[in-house]
Amino acid sequence: MPKFGRMQTAGELADPAAAIRDARGALDIARAREAADPVNSETRRELAFRLRALGDLLKSHSDLTGALAAYRECVDIMRGLFAEDAGNTQWQRDLSGSLDGIGDALTAQGELGGALAAYLEGLDIRRKTSAGNPGNTQWRHDVSLSVERVGKVLVMKSTLAVYRESVALRSQLAGRNAGDGDRQHDVSWSLGAVGDALVARGDLVGALAVYREALELRRALAAQDPANTAWLRDVSWRLGTVGDVLAAQGDVAGALAAYREGLDIRRGLAAQEPGNAGRMRDLSWSLVIVGDLLAARGDFAEALAAYREDLDVIRTLCADAPGKDELRQDLCVVLSKVGDVLMQQRDFAGALAAYRECLDIRGELFAADPDNAGLRHHITVTLDKIGNVLAAQGDHPAAADAHRRAIMIRESPAPADPAGVPQNG
C-alpha cells in the first residue's frame, strides 16, 4: 500500500466527516462508561481503543494534530493500565501499538526526534515481552516491525543531515562510468532515502524530484542488464513511490500512469516465475493500488477488473499457503472492495455474494482469535454492508437483522461469540 495511507473508494471519499463523526460518537460513549466506572480496567481499555481508532481515522485524513492528541491520550491510559499490571502482555502490546501511532504521526510531521523516541519505547516493550515468551512468533514479528520503524527514522535523520552531500554525489555521477551498476544502484537507493525524508517533512515537491531522479537511475540500470530481474523490480518500486507522491498532490492521472507502468512490470515478472510468491505479492499490491485509484475517481468498471484480477492472485497465494492468515485477511479486504464497487454499479446480488464470502472468512479467523479487536470491528463493518445490500434489495427484515447483529457485537464488552456471527447475512 502507498505510504500516504489506503486509497479510498468513491463512496468513502464522499463523506469522510461522517466516519469521523461516528468515531467521535463511539468515543463519547466510551468516555461516559469510563466515567461511570473509572476503576474498571475493561472500560478504560475500551476508551483507549476508541481513542486509537479515532487517531487512525484522523491520521488517514491528514489531521495529524488531532491524531496525535488522540494517540497521546490513549498512551496515557495504557501507561496507567500497564503500571497496575505490568505482566499483562495484551496491555503491553496495546501500549506499544499506540506508541507506534504517535511515531507515525510525528514522522509525517517531520518531527523525527519525537518519532524516534516513541518507536524506541515501543521497541523496548516488545523486546521485553518477546523475551518472556520466546516461542511466540507473533511477538517476534512485532519486534521486527519495530526495528524497521526505528531503522527508517534513523535513515531519514541521517539522510537529511547529509542531503547536500547527496546532491553533490548525484552531480558527480554524470562523469562516472555508465556501466558502474553497483555505484549507480547505491546512489539510487540513497536518493530514495532522501525522498522518504523529504516526504516526512511534508516537502512533496522536493520528494517527487528526488524520486524521479532515482527512478531514472534505476531505469538506466535495468536497460543495461534487461535480464536482471532485481533491477527491474527496483524500477517498479520506485514507480510506486512516484505514484504515491503524485496521488498525494492530487495528480490522479500522473499517479495512475506511474502505478500502471509498475503494474505492467510486475505482471511480466510474475509471468516469468508463476510460483514465486514474492512476485505475486508485488503484483497483488499494484493491482489493489490501481483499483483503489480508479474507484476513487469513479471508474468502477476498470476498478472492478483490477480487483477481480487481484482476487485471482490472492486466491492462488492462499491455495499455496492455506495456513497463512495474513493472506486470508488480504482476500477479505479485496472482497470488500469488490462488494463496494458492485454496490456503486447497483449489482446487489454480486455485492452480497462478495460481502458474504468476506464475512465467512472473517468469521473463521475470528473463531481462531476471539480476542482480536480488529477482526471484531471488521466483522461489524461487513455485517452493516450486508444489511445495506439487503435493504437495497427490499429485504428489510434481513437487513435489520444484519444491522442488529453488528450493533450487538459492537456494544458487547466481551469478545463476541463467533457462533453468533451470521454466515449468510
C-alpha positions in Angstrom: 0.0 0.0 0.0 1.2 3.6 -0.5 2.9 5.4 2.3 0.2 8.0 2.4 -2.4 5.5 3.6 -5.1 3.4 2.0 -6.7 4.8 -1.2 -10.5 5.1 -0.6 -13.4 4.3 -2.8 -15.7 7.0 -4.1 -18.3 6.1 -1.5 -15.9 6.5 1.3 -14.5 9.8 -0.1 -18.0 11.2 -0.3 -18.4 11.8 3.4 -15.3 11.2 5.4 -16.7 13.6 8.0 -19.4 11.1 8.8 -16.9 8.4 9.6 -15.0 10.8 11.9 -18.3 11.9 13.5 -19.2 8.2 14.1 -15.8 7.6 15.7 -16.2 10.6 18.0 -19.7 9.3 18.9 -18.3 5.9 19.9 -15.6 7.7 21.8 -18.1 9.8 23.7 -19.9 6.6 24.7 -16.7 5.0 25.9 -15.9 8.2 27.9 -19.2 8.0 29.6 -18.8 4.4 30.5 -15.3 5.0 31.9 -16.5 8.0 33.9 -19.2 5.8 35.5 -16.7 3.2 36.5 -13.2 4.7 36.4 -11.6 1.8 38.2 -12.8 -0.8 35.7 -9.8 -1.8 33.6 -12.0 -3.0 30.7 -13.9 0.3 30.4 -10.5 2.1 30.4 -9.1 -0.2 27.8 -12.2 0.3 25.7 -11.7 4.1 26.0 -8.1 3.7 24.9 -9.2 1.5 21.9 -11.7 4.2 20.8 -9.0 6.9 21.1 -6.6 4.9 19.0 -9.3 4.2 16.4 -10.1 7.9 16.2 -6.4 8.7 15.9 -6.0 6.2 13.0 -9.0 7.8 11.2 -7.8 11.4 11.7 -4.3 10.4 10.5 -5.8 8.9 7.4 -7.5 12.2 6.6 -4.3 14.2 7.3 -5.4 15.7 10.6 -2.1 14.9 12.3 -2.6 17.3 15.2 -5.9 15.7 16.1 -4.5 12.2 15.6 -1.5 13.0 17.9 -3.9 14.3 20.6 -5.9 11.1 20.4 -2.9 8.8 20.4 -1.3 10.6 23.3 -4.4 10.3 25.5 -4.6 6.7 24.5 -1.0 6.1 25.6 -1.6 7.9 28.9 -4.5 5.5 29.6 -2.4 2.4 28.6 0.5 3.6 30.7 -1.8 3.6 33.7 -3.1 0.2 33.0 0.4 -1.1 32.4 1.6 0.3 35.7 -1.2 -1.6 37.5 -0.4 -4.9 35.8 3.0 -5.0 34.1 2.6 -8.6 33.4 -0.4 -8.2 31.1 1.0 -9.0 27.7 -2.1 -7.8 25.8 -1.8 -4.4 27.5 1.9 -4.3 26.7 1.0 -4.9 23.0 -1.7 -2.2 23.1 0.7 0.3 24.6 3.4 -0.4 22.0 0.9 -0.2 19.2 -0.3 3.2 20.5 3.3 4.4 20.7 3.6 3.5 17.0 0.7 5.7 16.3 2.5 8.6 17.9 5.6 7.8 16.0 3.8 7.6 12.7 2.1 10.9 13.1 5.3 12.7 14.2 7.2 11.2 11.3 4.5 12.5 8.9 5.0 15.9 10.5 8.8 15.7 10.1 9.4 15.6 13.9 11.9 12.7 13.6 13.4 13.1 17.1 10.0 12.6 18.8 9.1 9.8 16.4 12.3 8.0 17.2 11.7 8.3 21.0 8.1 6.8 20.6 9.3 4.0 18.3 12.2 3.1 20.7 9.9 3.0 23.7 7.6 0.7 21.8 10.5 -1.5 20.7 11.7 -1.8 24.3 8.3 -3.0 25.4 8.1 -5.5 22.6 11.6 -6.8 23.2 10.8 -7.5 26.8 7.5 -9.1 26.0 9.1 -11.3 23.4 12.0 -12.3 25.7 9.4 -13.5 28.2 7.7 -15.6 25.5 10.4 -16.7 23.1 8.1 -19.2 21.4 5.5 -16.6 20.4 6.1 -15.9 16.7 3.7 -13.0 16.6 5.6 -11.1 19.2 8.9 -11.8 17.5 7.3 -10.4 14.3 6.2 -7.3 16.2 9.8 -6.8 17.3 11.0 -7.0 13.7 8.4 -4.4 12.7 9.5 -2.1 15.5 13.1 -2.4 14.4 12.2 -1.5 10.9 10.4 1.7 12.1 13.4 2.7 14.2 15.7 2.0 11.3 13.7 4.0 8.9 13.7 7.1 11.1 17.4 6.8 11.7 18.0 6.6 7.9 15.8 9.7 7.5 17.7 11.6 10.1 21.0 10.6 8.6 19.9 11.4 5.0 18.7 14.8 6.0 22.0 15.5 7.7 23.9 14.6 4.5 21.4 15.9 2.0 23.9 18.5 0.5 26.5 15.8 0.1 23.9 13.6 -1.7 23.2 16.4 -4.1 26.9 16.7 -4.9 27.2 12.9 -5.3 24.4 12.9 -7.8 26.2 15.6 -9.8 29.4 13.6 -9.8 27.6 10.6 -11.1 27.3 12.1 -14.6 31.0 11.9 -15.0 31.3 8.3 -13.9 31.4 5.2 -16.0 27.9 4.5 -17.2 28.5 0.8 -16.6 29.3 1.2 -12.9 26.0 -0.5 -11.9 26.7 -1.1 -8.3 27.7 2.5 -7.7 24.6 3.7 -9.5 22.4 1.4 -7.5 23.9 2.7 -4.3 23.3 6.3 -5.3 19.7 5.4 -6.4 19.0 3.9 -3.0 20.4 6.9 -1.3 18.2 9.2 -3.3 15.2 7.1 -2.4 16.1 7.5 1.3 16.4 11.3 0.8 13.0 11.3 -0.8 11.5 9.5 2.1 13.0 12.1 4.4 11.5 14.9 2.4 8.1 13.3 2.4 8.3 13.1 6.2 9.0 16.8 6.3 6.0 17.5 4.1 8.1 18.6 1.1 6.3 16.6 -1.6 7.7 18.7 -4.5 11.2 18.1 -3.4 10.5 14.4 -2.8 9.0 14.0 -6.2 12.1 15.5 -7.8 14.4 13.2 -5.9 12.2 10.1 -6.5 12.1 10.8 -10.3 15.9 11.1 -10.4 16.2 7.8 -8.5 13.7 6.3 -11.0 15.8 7.4 -14.0 18.9 5.8 -12.5 17.0 2.6 -12.0 15.7 2.7 -15.5 19.2 3.1 -16.8 20.4 0.1 -14.7 17.6 -2.1 -16.0 18.3 -1.1 -19.6 22.0 -2.1 -19.1 21.0 -5.5 -18.0 17.5 -6.5 -19.0 17.9 -10.0 -17.6 18.5 -8.6 -14.1 15.0 -9.0 -12.5 16.1 -7.4 -9.2 16.8 -4.1 -11.0 13.5 -4.3 -12.9 11.7 -4.9 -9.6 13.5 -1.8 -8.3 12.1 0.2 -11.2 8.6 -1.0 -10.2 9.0 0.0 -6.6 10.3 3.5 -7.5 7.4 4.0 -9.8 5.2 3.2 -6.8 6.8 6.0 -4.7 6.5 8.4 -7.6 2.8 7.5 -7.9 2.3 7.9 -4.1 3.6 11.5 -4.2 1.6 12.4 -7.3 -1.6 11.0 -5.7 -0.9 13.0 -2.5 -0.6 16.1 -4.7 -3.9 15.4 -6.4 -2.4 14.5 -9.8 -4.6 11.4 -10.3 -3.7 11.0 -14.0 0.0 11.1 -13.3 -0.2 8.8 -10.3 -2.3 6.3 -12.3 0.3 6.3 -15.1 3.1 5.6 -12.7 1.2 2.8 -10.9 0.1 1.2 -14.2 3.7 1.1 -15.5 4.8 -0.5 -12.3 1.8 -3.0 -12.6 2.9 -3.9 -16.2 6.4 -4.7 -14.9 5.1 -6.8 -12.1 2.8 -8.7 -14.4 5.8 -9.6 -16.5 7.9 -10.6 -13.6 5.2 -12.8 -12.1 4.6 -14.4 -15.5 8.3 -15.3 -15.8 8.1 -17.3 -12.5 4.5 -18.2 -11.6 5.4 -20.0 -8.4 7.3 -17.0 -6.9 5.1 -15.8 -4.0 7.1 -12.6 -3.6 6.4 -11.6 -7.2 2.8 -12.5 -6.8 2.5 -10.3 -3.7 4.1 -7.4 -5.6 1.6 -7.9 -8.4 -1.3 -8.0 -5.9 -0.1 -4.8 -4.3 0.0 -3.0 -7.6 -3.5 -4.3 -8.6 -5.2 -3.1 -5.5 -3.5 0.3 -5.7 -4.6 0.8 -9.3 -8.1 -0.4 -8.4 -8.3 2.0 -5.4 -7.3 5.0 -7.5 -9.7 4.0 -10.3 -12.6 3.5 -7.8 -11.8 6.8 -6.1 -12.3 8.7 -9.3 -15.4 6.8 -10.2 -14.0 4.4 -12.9 -15.9 1.5 -11.4 -15.7 -0.9 -14.4 -11.9 -0.7 -14.6 -11.5 -0.8 -10.8 -13.6 -4.0 -10.7 -11.4 -5.6 -13.3 -8.3 -4.8 -11.3 -9.8 -6.1 -8.1 -11.0 -9.3 -9.7 -7.6 -9.9 -11.1 -6.2 -9.3 -7.7 -8.7 -11.8 -6.2 -7.3 -14.4 -8.6 -3.8 -13.7 -7.5 -4.6 -13.8 -3.8 -6.7 -17.0 -4.1 -3.7 -18.6 -5.7 -1.4 -17.5 -2.9 -3.9 -18.7 -0.3 -4.1 -22.1 -2.0 -0.3 -22.4 -1.9 -0.2 -21.4 1.8 -3.6 -22.3 3.3 -2.5 -21.7 6.9 -1.3 -18.1 6.3 -4.0 -15.9 7.9 -2.4 -12.7 6.6 -3.3 -13.8 3.0 -6.8 -14.6 4.0 -7.2 -11.2 5.6 -5.9 -9.7 2.3 -8.5 -11.7 0.5 -11.2 -10.2 2.7 -10.0 -6.7 2.1 -10.3 -7.1 -1.7 -13.6 -9.0 -1.5 -15.0 -6.0 0.4 -13.7 -3.6 -2.2 -15.3 -5.7 -4.9 -18.6 -5.5 -3.0 -18.2 -1.7 -2.7 -17.8 -1.3 -6.4 -20.6 -3.6 -7.2 -22.8 -1.6 -4.9 -21.9 1.5 -6.8 -22.9 -0.3 -10.0 -26.1 -1.5 -8.4 -25.2 -5.1 -8.8 -26.7 -6.0 -5.5 -26.6 -9.8 -5.9 -22.9 -9.6 -6.8 -22.1 -7.3 -3.9 -24.0 -9.5 -1.4 -22.0 -12.6 -2.6 -18.7 -10.8 -2.1 -19.6 -9.4 1.3 -20.9 -12.8 2.5 -17.7 -14.6 1.4 -15.7 -11.9 3.2 -17.8 -12.4 6.3 -17.4 -16.2 6.1 -13.6 -15.8 6.1 -13.5 -13.2 8.9 -15.8 -15.3 11.0 -13.4 -18.3 10.7 -10.4 -16.0 11.5 -12.2 -14.6 14.5 -13.2 -18.0 15.8 -9.5 -18.8 15.9 -8.6 -15.5 17.5 -11.6 -14.2 19.5 -9.6 -11.5 21.3 -8.7 -9.8 18.0 -10.4 -6.4 18.3 -9.5 -5.5 14.7 -11.3 -8.6 13.3 -14.2 -8.0 15.5 -14.5 -4.4 14.1 -14.3 -5.6 10.5 -17.0 -8.2 11.1 -19.4 -5.5 12.2 -18.5 -3.3 9.2 -19.1 -6.3 6.9 -22.5 -7.0 8.6 -23.5 -3.4 8.1 -22.6 -3.6 4.4 -24.6 -6.8 4.1 -27.5 -5.0 5.8 -27.2 -2.1 3.3 -27.3 -4.5 0.3 -30.3 -6.4 1.7 -32.1 -3.1 2.3 -31.4 -2.0 -1.3 -32.9 -5.3 -2.4 -36.0 -4.6 -0.4 -35.4 -7.4 2.2 -35.8 -5.1 5.2 -36.3 -7.7 7.9 -33.0 -9.4 6.9 -31.3 -6.0 6.6 -32.5 -5.1 10.1 -31.2 -8.4 11.5 -27.7 -7.9 10.0 -27.5 -4.3 11.4 -28.8 -5.6 14.8 -26.1 -8.3 14.9 -23.5 -5.6 14.1 -24.7 -3.4 16.9 -24.7 -6.4 19.4 -21.1 -7.2 18.6 -20.0 -3.5 18.8 -21.8 -3.0 22.2 -20.8 -6.2 23.8 -18.0 -5.5 26.3 -16.7 -9.1 25.9 -15.5 -10.7 22.6 -18.4 -11.7 20.5 -19.3 -15.4 20.3 -18.2 -16.5 16.8 -21.2 -18.7 16.6 -23.3 -15.5 16.7 -21.7 -14.2 13.5 -24.2 -15.0 10.7 -22.6 -16.8 7.8 -25.3 -16.0 5.3 -26.3 -12.4 6.1 
